[in-house]
Amino acid sequence: MLGKYKAVLALLLLIILVPLTLLMTLGLWVPTLAGIWLPLGTRIALDESPRITRKGLIIPDLRYLVGDCQLAHITNASLSHPSRWLLNVGTVELDSACLAKLPQTEQSPAAPKTLAQWQAMLPNTWINIDKLIFSPWQEWQGKLSLALTSDIQQLRYQGEKVKFQGQLKGQQLTVSELDVVAFENQPPVKLVGEFAMPLVPDGLPVSGHATATLNLPQEPSLVDAELDWQENSGQLIVLARDNGDPLLDLPWQITRQQLTVSDGRWSWPYAGFPLSGRLGVKVDNWQAGLENALVSGRLSVLTQGQAGKGNAVLNFGPGKLSMDNSQLPLQLTGEAKQADLILYARLPAQLSGSLSDPTLTFEPGALLRSKGRVIDSLDIDEIRWPLAGVKVTQRGVDGRLQAILQAHENELGDFVLHMDGLANDFLPDAGRWQWRYWGKGSFTPMNATWDVAGKGEWHDSTITLTDLSTGFDQLQYGTMTVEKPRLILDKPIVWVRDAQHPSFSGALSLDAGQTLFTGGSVLPPSTLKFSVDGRDPTYFLFKGDLHAGEIGPVRVNGRWDGIRLRGNAWWPKQSLTVFPAAGATRLEDELTRW
């Protein structure tokens, strides 16, 4: 009997200790057991062991990985069963870049196939996620609430930039609220609608109708959007309430292999530069997901100005748009016309990188050209912007930036200017752009030619002109000729474009050779040294001294307000002996006539 009691006691201890051991080591065996049902190449990891309390199961931290890529990170989760299953989660972080790494697996024959079969499997459940974060779109994070039964599934999402509320009953999906903040400092886009979901949930709804209301930054009135479709075709129309012509009209068709937008039309009558055109898009293999879809299309742009009509075409694809590595060839070809200005483009390019941080790289042969009249008196003979190798990202422009300008003014003369520089993640008031410039031209009114050269950079909000040399071979006006006047920098010109504390400062020197008068009088070579100090190039004070041999100093000061140059000059009393003796009397007569 004693042996039997020992056996029973050992069995009881085993029954008690095994569950306790399993509970104490959940973090060790649960990931291994879950791996049996998880897709190949994926796993879960528990940094802290789950624990069971009187209120339910507590999971402090859980990570779901695809290889070494963390697809999901769940913190502070609890599962209980008050009247139905209740899952509360503190934070769920999802990394979209890991989706492309999920292995392709064949569906099990026993898996549910129809929407009704999936719904029938749902237990009565509440799911609350306090913070759902989508990387790299963290600005769209929010709170998710789900109420699930086999008859009705309800979803509510509340974030700063998006709000959604809807329910699915059978195959009928009702969206009662969708608010999206699409533009900064603008009211949200609002959408409501009803949709019939397919019997097998492997595609788009089979029919539906949705309406949306939005505000556009340039449009004072509201804009309405309406989407209708039945079976494999539909139409999207966007219409401003005070404009009879649609801003967007996209008829589309869809099959299991291809999504097609054919003969779409668009118009943009705002910003004083009306645009319109046609749009066609084709997406092959769309059901395989964004990573495997092949995108191609054509967008035409029609412009009209005083120089006539212009037409440009953007061809894109075939290529792919990816959350990880997009590869989409582009080419913009044609011309645009606004007022008297014509812009010509031939821009082959490649769109690469992730959709969250794309890179547009211009390929060899990329060139922008323009000609026409900018203002009434200035004619642009040609301006060229070679763009091969230039990259454009969200951070700015990167690469070599060049420009060549040829222009003329009917009365003042013609000129040629060159600029060559290097940009590093440059945007206005962000990044760095270093440049050098040079050029030459004629100044007909004073029978002169001129040249200019210099260097500078734009770093964040500071523009610095580090080198400047510009001058004329002569200035001839009436009876006076000034020999070789030239302006150079004594101190770099620095313009700080700060909204709170703007500044503009620098020092220059204007040197000239002799000043000759037809009567034979001569002024010796002169130098005007002056400094500028102010807010920006449209508002500053200046002061300096003028010397011409022994003549002077003549003190000058004044201001420039963007419209008028005002100033004073003070010349201390001097004897005429400071002037060249041979021409003092004649010079006095010349100056008297001036």
Phi, psi and omega in degrees: 000321181300323179294323179293319178299319179298321180293317179296317180298319179296321179294319178297316178299320180295318180296324180282315188286323182298309177299321179297318179297318179297319179294320182289339184242031179307319183295344182267318188260337181297313178302321180293318179294319180296331181298341179294324184260347181285154176302149181301134179090000178243159181201164173247153179225136179245112178285331175233144183288134174298159179218152180253128177239181178295336182271347179142199181267129180250126177240101184294323186204131179216135178236138177247120188241143171250101189066238177260005183264125182276102181286319182217144176228118184246131179231148174055056178260144177219140180237126180219179182216075177292294173239337171213174179297135181229118178246115176250132181231135178288302183218138171233120177250125180245132179254109184294336181295337181278345181298323181293343182266358178295134181289148176277122180234149178282143180289137179292140178301334182275352183289148177301146182244319183268162178299320180297322178294319177296316181294324181295335181280347186286127172281162174292113192217144165247135177231125179233124176242113184295323181217113177252119186244128177253114177269134010262027181254059184298335182292346180264012181294157181186189181257132182246133176230131179234136172236112190242132165223174179288342181266317185225135174241121182245141182226138177222131181228129182233114176224174180292326184252350180213140174227138181217140173214126181198171178214151178241120178236108187065237178261003185263115177258126179243121175259107181269342178203129169213107179244124181232125175277095185271333183232139178296140177059028178231151176300155182288157171284131183245134181222139170224156179177173177228141186220145174258115183281153180290158179298320175254119188283063179236019181199194181283163173305147183281338176201162179177167177212129180220145176233147180221151177233134181212162174249133174259144183304323184268353186253118182291330181265167179290154178241131180253140175237139181226129181238124178230140170204156179217123182059249189253014181213159180191188183208139174246126179234129176243125189222129172283141187292336180256016182225127182285337182271133180297143170286331181209132178221105186238100170280139184219157177226150182218138172232181179292339182259334193210140170250127186230129168250115184240137177055041174286151181232146178214157177210151180218090188269030189247177174061023177069011182220078185296137179232153175203170179170191181240159181217133173225133182224142176226129178238108179271149176058038186293332182289343179282000179098166184301323184294334185249358180283149179247119187251137174208160179174185184211130178236124177254147181232123179250126177237162180212132177217190180296337179277001179112197181266146176233149181223129177231150183230129173254113175259134179224144179084185358288141181191187183234148172252125190227149173288346184245311185208090178286151174215095184226112176286145180226153170207123176255125182223138175137202183218153175231145183230129174222125185053235181262010184255136178241132179243126179251141182223138165219098192233084170286139184207171179226128175264123183222177180085184180282156178295334178283338179213069185284160176233127176255117182246122178280136186264170179307138182096353180291125185208133170251136176227155178209153173205163180133200184245123179275310175234175188303324189254353185248120179254126175273109176291316174189139169230134185237136175237093173291131186238007181302131178087350180286138179244142178236125177229182176297335181278343178138201183261139182225129178130190183276125179248125182229155175206142177229121184241127172239125184209168176209152173239129192305324184259330186269330179129185181245166181201162176229130178234141176238144172222137180217131182200181182230125179254144178228101183049051187266131165223158177308122180069024175205141181080199183221139175222113178256139184214162167227155184216154177201160180178178179204162180188185179239150177235090189302317184302333182243021173051050188226157167243154183223164176217160180211147175202150179180179179219159177186182177204156174239106182243114185053239184262015183242124175255125182236126173261106187268341183210135179208132172213114179217142182190175180248155172289331175192164170231116184242120181216117181062235182268006186244139174228125177256127184272126169046057173290140182213137179252127179227167178270133167265332180213136183307143174273125184237123178243110178265113185267059180262130185297326183271322184225070179286153177206156179213121185209162179163176179219140184225164178224127177251110181251141179220152175283206181294150172254118186252139174247148184296338178283358179105352180286152183221134168257139182292166176308143186235158177221127174246112176255128182212158178239156177237145181207122181186208185266316181196178182296350178261358179205106178204161174258153175223153176205151181183188181227141177249127177236142173218090186064236178272358180281133178102193006285142172261115182275132180236147174203158181172199182209156175237124183250017180091345179235312183236144173257119182238144180191175179225153175229137180236118182248113180293156181299129179222152177284150177294351180292346178286344177274156177306129188300320186293335186239015185299314183293315180295324179296321179299319178294319181297314181294327178296319179294327179288000000 
